[in-house]
Each structure stands twice: as C-alpha cells, then as structure tokens.
Amino acid sequence: MELNQTAPLPTPPTPTTEGYPPCRVDVTDVAIDGVTLLFCLCGLLGNGAVLWLLGFRIRRNPITVYVLNLAVADFTFLLFIVTSSLLYMMENISCSTVVSLNYLRSLFLLSLFSYNMGLYLLTAISIERCVSILFPLWYRCHRPQHLSSVVCALLWALSIAVMAAVTSLCLLHEYEHCRLALISMYVLNFLIFAPPMVISNVILFIKVLCGSKRRQPKRLYIVIFLTVLFFLIFGVPLSVWKFLQQFNYTVMPSQVVFLLACINSSINPFIYFLVGSCRRRCSLVSFQVAFQRVFEETGVTTISS
C-alpha cells in the first residue's frame, strides 16, 4: 500500500521500483501488513457480531440505527483493506504483479467510501446525542419518528455521490483533476463533518462532568465519546496523510497509516463490550447482555427510527 509520490492514488511498489533486487522481500512491510491483516480479521468478527446483535437481537432505537450503519461501514472498510493487504503481501513475497494497478486503485477508492461514511455517521451520532442533552423535552416529544433512518439514507447517498465523482475523475481523467477531487473531498471531511463531531463531543463531555454527582455517566455517552476519541487518534491520520500527499508531503509510511485506520474500524465492538460489561464491579458478560446495557440504557427512548 506504499504510495508513489507522483500519483494521487496508491500504487503498490515492486521491489525494482524501490531500489531492491528483483526478488528481495521487505520483511518490515510484510510484518506490518501481517499485523494489519490480523487486526482487520478481528475487526471483521467484532463488527459481524454487532451486525447480528443490533440487526436481530436488540430492540430498535434511534442510536442503534446509526451504530448498525457504522458497523456496516467499518465491516466494508476492513473487507477492502484485507483484500488489498493480501494482494500486496502476495506481490511483495512473489516479486511479481498479481493484479492491475486500476484494480488496486478501485479497492482504495472503495475503502475511502466506507471510511467517509464512518466519519459522517459519527458526526450524526454525536450531534443527535448532543441535542438530546441540550434540548431533552424537544427530543422526547418532537423528534421526527424516522429521523435516524432518513439521516442514514441521506449520508449513504452523499458518500456514494462523493466517491462516484472522485472515482470518475481519478480513473478516467488526468492527474490534476483527480488531485483536485481528492483535496475537495478531504476539505469536506475536515471543515464540514469533523468540527461538528468534535464540538458535540466536547459539549457532551462537559455536560456529563457537570451533571449530578449522584448519577454516573450513562454508558452510551461513554461509548460515543470513546468511539470519537479513537477515531481522532487512529482514523484521522489516514485523511491527513492522504491530504498532505496531494502536495507531495508524507509524514509516515502508508503501511502505518492503514494499520491505524484498521485499528479504528476494529475497536468499536470491543468498546461496546467493555463498557457494557462494567457496572460497579467489572465482570465479563455475554456480548448480547453487554450491548443491551449500552444501547437499551434508561434515557434512550425506544421508538421507530
């Protein structure tokens, strides 16, 4: 997944383009890709469990609709990264081209589609929880019944539209058009979606800290805060790295960036489980019980989404 500095999309290197002898294996790259693959497989299992529980075992409420869609986005992202990592490892070990460059570029663009969708959903979740705290009466009495489903549908449509435009420009047109499309996409992420997500979580954090000391912070707020925090730590570097690369500036190897992104998409199910497992005394419970404690907690109105 190393990037060619003159290309706007990732081009997996062959040993000869990096200055290595024709059949020399880069052990460090293979090791990092192996760790990435391991995290991705764990994330696929975790997000698969979330899809099953929230889809069939746990009552529907406004938040579970968002979380279910987030699990779909994370699962899809990890699936594309697993495919790319396997292909790259095969090329690195065999010292030969396994698939075409356009195919690898398409996989990368599909992974960006899922990545963007995760960002959009985290922003929607954060804003909705913030509104529920700042305007609790309106939220309980006047919130549109199917708001969650409508918002998720609009966000999927937006993500598809953005990636369709970027894909058409990057695969069918010249470099400069692709570069401008990618820069515009990252500006959209940084300036439109990231700030409301961060501001909403700061408000949530302050409101929880300043609330009644007799009441412990709701698990759901802890889950949302941790999910956004880990996204900022592990997920944002991918956008920053790709944005800077459009100006021929790289701060870290691509393998490390994609490893962090895989950790971000894999960690959410474990956050749900660990937060849901802890009461006054931490004890391990079943996945379903832990998820019910988080997503069916008192204060989350169970309504049609």
C-alpha positions in Angstrom: 0.0 0.0 0.0 3.0 2.3 -0.4 2.2 5.4 -2.4 4.0 6.6 -5.4 4.7 10.3 -4.7 3.8 11.4 -8.2 0.4 9.7 -8.3 -2.8 10.7 -6.5 -3.8 7.1 -5.7 -1.9 4.3 -4.0 0.5 2.3 -6.2 1.9 -0.8 -4.5 5.7 -0.8 -5.2 7.5 -3.6 -6.9 11.0 -4.4 -5.5 12.6 -2.9 -8.6 10.9 0.5 -8.2 12.1 0.8 -4.6 15.7 0.0 -5.5 15.7 -3.6 -4.2 17.0 -6.6 -6.1 14.2 -8.3 -8.2 13.3 -10.9 -5.5 14.2 -9.3 -2.2 11.3 -9.3 0.3 10.9 -6.3 2.5 10.4 -8.1 5.8 9.3 -4.9 7.7 6.5 -4.2 5.1 5.3 -7.9 5.3 5.3 -7.8 9.1 3.3 -4.6 9.2 0.9 -5.9 6.7 0.6 -9.1 8.7 -0.3 -7.2 11.8 -2.8 -5.1 9.8 -4.4 -8.3 8.5 -4.7 -9.7 12.0 -6.4 -6.5 13.3 -8.7 -6.5 10.3 -9.8 -10.1 10.8 -10.5 -9.4 14.5 -12.5 -6.3 13.4 -14.5 -8.2 10.9 -15.5 -10.7 13.6 -16.4 -7.9 16.0 -18.4 -5.9 13.5 -20.1 -9.0 12.3 -21.2 -9.7 15.8 -22.5 -6.1 16.1 -24.4 -6.5 12.8 -26.1 -9.7 14.1 -26.9 -8.4 17.6 -28.2 -4.9 16.5 -29.9 -6.3 13.5 -31.8 -9.3 15.1 -31.3 -9.5 18.8 -31.6 -6.0 20.4 -34.6 -3.6 20.3 -34.5 -0.8 17.8 -34.0 2.8 19.0 -32.6 5.9 17.3 -29.0 5.2 18.3 -28.9 1.5 17.2 -29.8 2.6 13.7 -26.7 4.7 13.5 -24.5 2.2 15.2 -25.8 -0.6 12.9 -24.9 1.5 9.8 -21.5 2.4 11.4 -20.8 -1.3 11.8 -21.7 -1.8 8.1 -19.2 0.9 7.1 -16.4 -0.4 9.3 -17.0 -4.0 8.1 -16.9 -2.9 4.5 -13.7 -0.8 5.1 -12.0 -3.7 6.7 -13.0 -6.1 4.0 -11.4 -3.9 1.3 -8.3 -3.4 3.4 -8.0 -7.2 3.9 -8.2 -7.8 0.2 -5.6 -5.0 -0.5 -3.2 -6.3 2.2 -3.4 -9.9 0.9 -2.7 -8.7 -2.7 0.2 -6.5 -1.6 1.7 -9.3 0.5 1.4 -11.7 -2.4 3.2 -9.2 -4.7 5.9 -8.5 -2.1 6.6 -12.1 -1.5 6.4 -13.3 -5.1 8.1 -10.3 -6.6 5.6 -10.1 -9.4 2.4 -8.2 -10.3 -0.7 -10.0 -9.1 -3.4 -7.6 -10.2 -3.6 -4.5 -12.3 -3.0 -1.0 -11.0 -6.5 0.2 -11.7 -7.9 -2.7 -9.7 -5.9 -1.7 -6.7 -6.9 1.9 -7.1 -10.5 0.9 -7.2 -10.1 -1.0 -3.9 -8.5 2.0 -2.4 -11.4 4.3 -3.5 -13.9 1.8 -2.2 -12.2 1.8 1.2 -12.3 5.6 1.2 -16.0 5.4 0.5 -16.5 3.3 3.7 -14.1 5.5 5.6 -16.0 8.6 4.8 -19.3 7.0 5.7 -17.9 6.2 9.2 -17.0 9.8 9.7 -20.4 11.0 8.5 -22.2 8.6 10.9 -20.0 9.5 13.9 -20.9 13.2 13.2 -24.6 12.3 13.1 -24.5 10.3 16.3 -22.6 13.0 18.2 -25.0 15.7 17.1 -28.1 13.7 18.0 -26.8 12.9 21.5 -25.8 16.5 22.0 -29.3 17.6 21.0 -30.8 15.1 23.3 -28.9 16.6 26.3 -29.3 20.3 25.4 -33.0 20.0 24.4 -34.3 16.9 26.2 -38.0 17.9 26.1 -38.0 18.6 22.4 -36.0 15.4 21.8 -38.5 13.2 23.7 -41.7 14.9 22.4 -41.0 16.3 18.9 -38.1 14.3 17.4 -39.3 13.0 14.0 -40.1 9.3 14.3 -37.9 8.1 11.4 -35.1 10.7 11.6 -32.3 8.1 12.1 -33.3 6.1 9.1 -33.7 9.2 6.9 -30.3 10.7 8.0 -28.5 7.4 7.4 -30.1 7.1 3.9 -29.0 10.7 3.1 -25.5 10.1 4.4 -25.1 6.9 2.3 -26.3 8.9 -0.7 -23.8 11.7 0.0 -21.0 9.2 0.4 -21.9 7.5 -2.8 -22.1 10.8 -4.7 -18.8 12.0 -3.4 -17.0 8.8 -4.2 -18.7 8.5 -7.7 -17.3 11.9 -8.5 -13.8 11.2 -7.2 -13.7 7.8 -8.9 -14.8 9.1 -12.3 -12.1 11.9 -12.1 -9.3 9.6 -10.8 -9.9 6.6 -13.0 -11.0 8.3 -16.2 -9.3 11.7 -16.2 -5.8 13.2 -15.8 -3.8 13.6 -12.6 -4.7 17.2 -11.9 -8.4 16.5 -11.9 -8.0 13.6 -9.5 -5.8 15.7 -7.2 -8.4 18.5 -7.0 -11.2 15.9 -6.4 -9.3 14.3 -3.5 -8.4 17.7 -2.0 -12.1 18.7 -2.2 -13.2 15.5 -0.5 -10.8 15.9 2.4 -11.7 19.6 2.8 -15.3 18.4 3.0 -14.3 16.0 5.8 -12.2 18.4 7.7 -14.3 21.5 7.5 -17.9 20.3 7.3 -18.1 17.0 9.3 -15.2 16.9 11.7 -15.8 20.2 13.5 -19.5 19.4 14.5 -18.4 16.0 15.7 -15.7 17.4 17.9 -17.8 20.3 19.2 -20.7 18.0 20.0 -18.5 15.6 22.0 -16.9 18.4 23.9 -20.4 19.6 24.9 -21.3 16.0 25.8 -18.2 15.6 27.9 -18.7 18.9 29.8 -22.4 18.2 30.4 -21.6 14.7 31.8 -18.9 16.1 34.1 -21.0 19.0 35.3 -24.1 16.8 35.9 -25.3 15.5 39.1 -22.5 13.7 41.0 -25.0 11.1 42.2 -25.6 9.9 38.7 -22.9 8.0 36.9 -22.3 9.0 33.3 -24.5 6.9 31.0 -22.7 4.1 29.2 -24.0 5.3 25.9 -22.3 8.7 26.3 -19.0 7.0 27.3 -19.2 4.8 24.3 -19.8 7.7 21.9 -17.0 9.7 23.5 -14.5 6.8 23.3 -15.6 6.0 19.7 -15.0 9.6 18.5 -11.7 9.8 20.5 -10.3 6.7 19.0 -11.4 7.9 15.5 -9.5 11.1 16.1 -6.4 9.2 17.2 -6.5 6.2 14.7 -8.8 7.3 11.9 -7.9 10.9 11.2 -4.2 10.2 10.3 -5.4 8.5 7.0 -7.2 11.7 5.9 -4.3 13.9 7.0 -1.7 11.7 5.3 -3.7 11.4 2.1 -4.4 15.2 2.0 -0.7 16.0 2.6 0.3 13.6 -0.1 -1.5 15.6 -2.7 1.2 18.3 -2.0 4.0 15.6 -2.2 4.5 15.7 1.5 4.5 12.4 3.6 4.9 12.2 7.3 4.8 8.4 7.9 4.8 5.2 5.8 1.5 4.2 4.2 1.5 0.8 6.0 1.4 2.5 9.4 -1.5 4.8 8.3 -3.6 1.9 7.1 -2.7 -0.1 10.3 -4.1 2.8 12.4 -7.2 3.0 10.2 -7.8 -0.7 10.7 -7.5 -0.4 14.4 -10.0 2.4 14.4 -12.6 0.3 12.4 -11.9 -2.8 14.6 -12.0 -1.3 18.0 -15.6 -0.1 18.3 -17.2 -3.6 19.1 -14.7 -4.0 21.9 -15.6 -0.6 23.3 -19.3 -1.6 23.3 -18.5 -4.8 25.0 -16.1 -3.5 27.7 -18.3 -0.5 28.6 -21.4 -2.7 28.7 -19.6 -5.3 30.9 -18.8 -2.9 33.6 -21.1 -1.9 36.4 -20.0 -1.2 39.9 -17.7 -4.1 39.6 -16.3 -5.1 36.2 -17.3 -8.6 35.1 -17.4 -10.3 31.8 -20.8 -10.9 30.5 -22.1 -12.2 27.1 -21.9 -9.9 24.1 -25.7 -9.6 23.9 -26.0 -8.5 27.6 -23.2 -6.0 27.3 -24.8 -4.5 24.1 -28.2 -4.3 25.8 -26.7 -2.5 28.7 -25.2 0.1 26.4 -27.9 0.6 23.8 -31.1 -0.1 25.8 -30.0 2.0 28.8 -32.5 4.2 30.5 -32.8 7.5 28.8 -32.6 6.1 25.3 -36.1 6.2 24.1 -37.1 3.1 22.1 -39.0 4.4 19.1 -39.2 3.7 15.5 -36.2 5.1 13.7 
